[in-house]
Amino acid sequence: KWQTGINQNCSIAGNFNLRFLIHIILVFLLCSCAQQAAITGGEKDVSPPLLVEKKTFPAPLTTSFNSNTILLTFDEYVALKNIDKNFFVNPPIEEITVAEKGKTILITINESLRENTTYTFNFGACIQDITENNQLKNFKYVVSTGAYIDSNFFEGNAFDAFTKKPLENPKIFLFNSSIDTFKTNLIPAYVCSADEAGYFKLDYLTSADFFLVAIDDLNGNNQFDPKTEKIGFLEEKIHPINKKDS
């Protein structure tokens, strides 16, 4: 009986070890199968944020605008980069703040706006998403305090008068009156930045004559620094063209 008991115990232990071994093999096989495919978060986001007009107040191209706040809503979370160099308003607004939160950008205007004036809020390339830093380039938001949106424009190319080579990213200013001496406190009627090839275009201009000045604005302060920067101007007035003109 004692011998028989030993044989039974050995048989039980052998069955237990076999089941344990099979369990280990199955776990190993399952882990191996699970690790064959890499875990990914889907396709990479390559699209910039897009404005959701239904959730933007007031809507783009609104007329009779009389608010001191603007709420721009996008389809994904956004961030503002280099806003000091990229953001500007035509005609200029001096007292203005711009801040982002989540999927929105809040613009707060702290001064009275001109009557019957079309305002263009130029963001350049400072709006981007927070996941892949995709830039929304040349984004503009336009409203008017009057009954219509001004639709005139003026375009051209800036180049060095001596080398004939294009200037890279100069600033273009339009003034209502002629300028004998370029002072730092002069406020232009409109301003824009040219691209890397010197090409520029000013949109949503009123129908009036302007004096044009170009500055090779190396430090990005929207002012002429005579020791380091170049300046040029047209002697005659320019007149914007309406988009409906031939």
C-alpha positions as CSV (number, residue, x, y, z in Angstrom):
1,K,0.0,0.0,0.0
2,W,2.8,2.3,0.8
3,Q,4.4,1.6,-2.6
4,T,1.1,2.1,-4.4
5,G,0.7,5.5,-2.6
6,I,4.0,6.7,-3.9
7,N,3.1,5.7,-7.5
8,Q,-0.2,7.6,-7.3
9,N,1.5,10.7,-5.9
10,C,4.1,10.7,-8.6
11,S,1.4,10.3,-11.3
12,I,-0.5,13.3,-9.9
13,A,2.7,15.4,-9.8
14,G,3.5,14.4,-13.3
15,N,0.1,15.5,-14.6
16,F,0.4,18.8,-12.7
17,N,3.8,19.5,-14.3
18,L,2.5,18.7,-17.8
19,R,-0.5,21.0,-17.4
20,F,1.8,23.8,-16.1
21,L,4.2,23.4,-19.0
22,I,1.3,23.5,-21.5
23,H,0.0,26.7,-19.9
24,I,3.5,28.3,-20.1
25,I,3.7,27.4,-23.8
26,L,0.3,28.8,-24.6
27,V,1.1,32.1,-22.8
28,F,4.3,32.4,-24.7
29,L,2.6,31.8,-28.1
30,L,-0.1,34.4,-27.3
31,C,2.5,37.0,-26.3
32,S,4.5,36.3,-29.5
33,C,1.4,36.7,-31.7
34,A,0.4,39.9,-29.9
35,Q,3.9,41.5,-30.5
36,Q,4.1,40.8,-34.2
37,A,2.2,44.1,-35.1
38,A,3.5,47.5,-33.8
39,I,1.0,49.6,-32.0
40,T,0.4,52.9,-33.8
41,G,-1.8,56.0,-33.4
42,G,-3.1,56.0,-37.0
43,E,-1.9,58.1,-39.9
44,K,0.2,61.2,-39.3
45,D,-1.7,64.5,-39.2
46,V,-0.4,66.6,-42.2
47,S,-3.3,69.0,-42.5
48,P,-3.3,72.5,-40.9
49,P,-6.2,73.7,-38.7
50,L,-9.3,74.9,-40.6
51,L,-11.6,77.7,-39.6
52,V,-15.1,76.5,-38.6
53,E,-17.2,79.4,-39.8
54,K,-20.4,78.3,-38.1
55,K,-18.7,78.6,-34.7
56,T,-16.8,81.8,-35.5
57,F,-18.3,85.1,-34.3
58,P,-18.8,87.2,-36.2
59,A,-18.7,85.3,-39.4
60,P,-16.0,86.2,-41.9
61,L,-16.8,89.1,-44.3
62,T,-19.4,90.4,-41.8
63,T,-20.5,94.0,-42.5
64,S,-21.7,96.6,-40.0
65,F,-19.2,95.2,-37.5
66,N,-19.5,96.9,-34.1
67,S,-18.0,94.5,-31.5
68,N,-14.7,94.7,-29.6
69,T,-14.2,90.9,-29.5
70,I,-13.8,88.3,-32.3
71,L,-13.9,84.6,-31.6
72,L,-12.2,82.3,-34.3
73,T,-13.0,78.6,-33.9
74,F,-11.0,75.9,-35.6
75,D,-11.5,72.1,-36.1
76,E,-8.5,71.2,-33.9
77,Y,-6.5,72.5,-31.0
78,V,-4.3,75.5,-32.1
79,A,-1.2,77.4,-30.9
80,L,0.1,80.8,-31.9
81,K,3.9,81.0,-32.9
82,N,5.9,84.2,-33.5
83,I,2.7,86.3,-33.4
84,D,4.7,89.5,-32.9
85,K,6.3,89.1,-36.3
86,N,3.4,87.5,-38.2
87,F,0.2,89.2,-37.0
88,F,-0.9,92.6,-38.2
89,V,-4.1,94.4,-39.0
90,N,-5.0,96.6,-42.0
91,P,-5.7,99.4,-41.4
92,P,-3.5,99.2,-38.2
93,I,-5.1,98.8,-34.8
94,E,-2.8,99.8,-32.0
95,E,-4.6,98.5,-28.9
96,I,-5.3,94.8,-29.6
97,T,-4.6,91.5,-28.0
98,V,-4.7,88.0,-29.4
99,A,-4.8,84.8,-27.4
100,E,-5.4,81.1,-28.1
101,K,-7.3,78.6,-25.9
102,G,-8.1,75.1,-27.0
103,K,-9.6,75.3,-30.5
104,T,-10.3,79.0,-30.4
105,I,-8.4,82.3,-30.9
106,L,-9.8,85.4,-29.1
107,I,-9.1,88.9,-30.5
108,T,-9.8,91.8,-28.2
109,I,-9.9,95.3,-29.6
110,N,-9.3,98.1,-27.1
111,E,-9.9,101.2,-29.2
112,S,-12.7,102.7,-31.4
113,L,-12.7,101.5,-35.0
114,R,-13.1,103.8,-38.0
115,E,-16.5,104.0,-39.6
116,N,-17.1,102.5,-43.1
117,T,-13.7,100.7,-43.0
118,T,-12.8,97.2,-44.0
119,Y,-10.4,95.6,-41.5
120,T,-8.1,92.6,-42.5
121,F,-6.6,90.6,-39.7
122,N,-3.5,88.9,-41.2
123,F,-2.0,86.0,-39.3
124,G,0.7,85.0,-41.8
125,A,1.9,81.6,-40.7
126,C,1.5,82.0,-36.9
127,I,-1.5,79.6,-36.5
128,Q,-0.6,75.9,-36.2
129,D,-2.0,72.7,-34.7
130,I,-0.5,71.5,-31.4
131,T,0.1,67.9,-32.5
132,E,2.3,68.1,-35.6
133,N,2.9,71.9,-35.8
134,N,1.1,72.1,-39.2
135,Q,0.9,75.8,-40.2
136,L,-2.1,77.5,-41.6
137,K,-0.3,79.8,-44.0
138,N,-1.6,83.3,-45.1
139,F,-4.7,83.1,-43.1
140,K,-6.8,86.3,-43.2
141,Y,-10.0,87.3,-41.4
142,V,-12.0,90.2,-42.8
143,V,-14.9,92.3,-41.5
144,S,-16.2,95.8,-42.2
145,T,-17.6,98.5,-40.0
146,G,-19.5,99.8,-43.1
147,A,-22.2,98.3,-45.4
148,Y,-19.8,96.6,-47.8
149,I,-16.3,94.9,-48.0
150,D,-13.6,96.8,-49.9
151,S,-12.4,94.7,-52.7
152,N,-9.4,96.6,-54.2
153,F,-5.9,95.3,-54.3
154,F,-2.4,96.2,-55.3
155,E,0.5,93.9,-56.0
156,G,4.1,94.1,-57.2
157,N,7.7,93.0,-56.6
158,A,10.5,94.5,-54.5
159,F,14.1,94.2,-55.6
160,D,17.4,95.8,-55.0
161,A,17.9,98.9,-57.2
162,F,21.6,98.2,-57.7
163,T,21.9,94.3,-57.9
164,K,18.4,93.9,-59.4
165,K,18.0,90.9,-57.2
166,P,14.7,90.3,-55.3
167,L,14.6,91.3,-51.7
168,E,13.6,88.6,-49.3
169,N,10.6,89.4,-47.0
170,P,10.7,93.2,-47.1
171,K,7.8,95.2,-45.6
172,I,5.5,97.2,-47.9
173,F,3.7,100.3,-46.5
174,L,0.9,102.4,-48.0
175,F,0.5,105.9,-46.7
176,N,-2.3,108.4,-47.3
177,S,0.2,111.3,-47.7
178,S,3.7,111.7,-49.1
179,I,6.7,111.2,-46.8
180,D,9.7,113.5,-46.9
181,T,11.3,112.0,-43.8
182,F,10.5,108.6,-42.6
183,K,9.7,108.9,-38.9
184,T,9.3,106.0,-36.5
185,N,5.9,107.3,-35.3
186,L,4.3,107.4,-38.7
187,I,1.3,105.0,-38.9
188,P,0.6,103.6,-42.4
189,A,-2.8,103.0,-43.9
190,Y,-1.8,99.5,-44.9
191,V,1.2,97.2,-44.5
192,C,2.1,93.7,-45.7
193,S,5.2,91.4,-46.0
194,A,6.6,90.3,-49.3
195,D,7.6,86.7,-49.8
196,E,11.1,85.2,-50.4
197,A,11.0,86.3,-54.0
198,G,10.0,89.9,-53.2
199,Y,6.4,89.4,-54.4
200,F,3.7,91.2,-52.4
201,K,-0.1,91.7,-52.6
202,L,-2.3,94.0,-50.5
203,D,-6.0,92.9,-50.4
204,Y,-9.2,94.6,-49.3
205,L,-8.0,98.1,-50.0
206,T,-10.3,101.1,-50.1
207,S,-10.6,103.1,-53.4
208,A,-8.0,105.8,-52.8
209,D,-4.6,107.0,-53.9
210,F,-1.6,106.0,-51.7
211,F,2.2,106.5,-51.5
212,L,4.2,103.3,-51.4
213,V,7.3,102.7,-49.3
214,A,9.3,99.5,-49.0
215,I,11.7,98.7,-46.2
216,D,14.2,95.8,-46.0
217,D,13.0,95.2,-42.4
218,L,15.8,93.0,-41.1
219,N,14.8,93.1,-37.4
220,G,11.1,92.9,-38.0
221,N,10.1,96.0,-36.0
222,N,8.1,97.7,-38.8
223,Q,10.5,100.7,-38.7
224,F,13.3,102.0,-40.9
225,D,16.7,101.7,-39.3
226,P,19.0,103.7,-41.6
227,K,22.3,102.1,-40.3
228,T,21.4,98.6,-41.4
229,E,18.3,98.6,-43.6
230,K,17.4,99.6,-47.1
231,I,14.4,101.8,-48.1
232,G,12.7,102.5,-51.4
233,F,9.6,104.3,-52.6
234,L,7.6,105.2,-55.6
235,E,7.6,108.9,-56.5
236,E,4.1,108.8,-57.9
237,K,0.9,107.7,-56.2
238,I,-0.5,104.2,-56.7
239,H,-4.2,103.5,-57.1
240,P,-5.5,100.0,-56.1
241,I,-7.3,98.0,-58.7
242,N,-10.7,96.5,-58.2
243,K,-10.9,92.7,-58.7
244,K,-13.7,93.1,-61.2
245,D,-11.4,95.2,-63.5
246,S,-9.7,93.6,-66.4
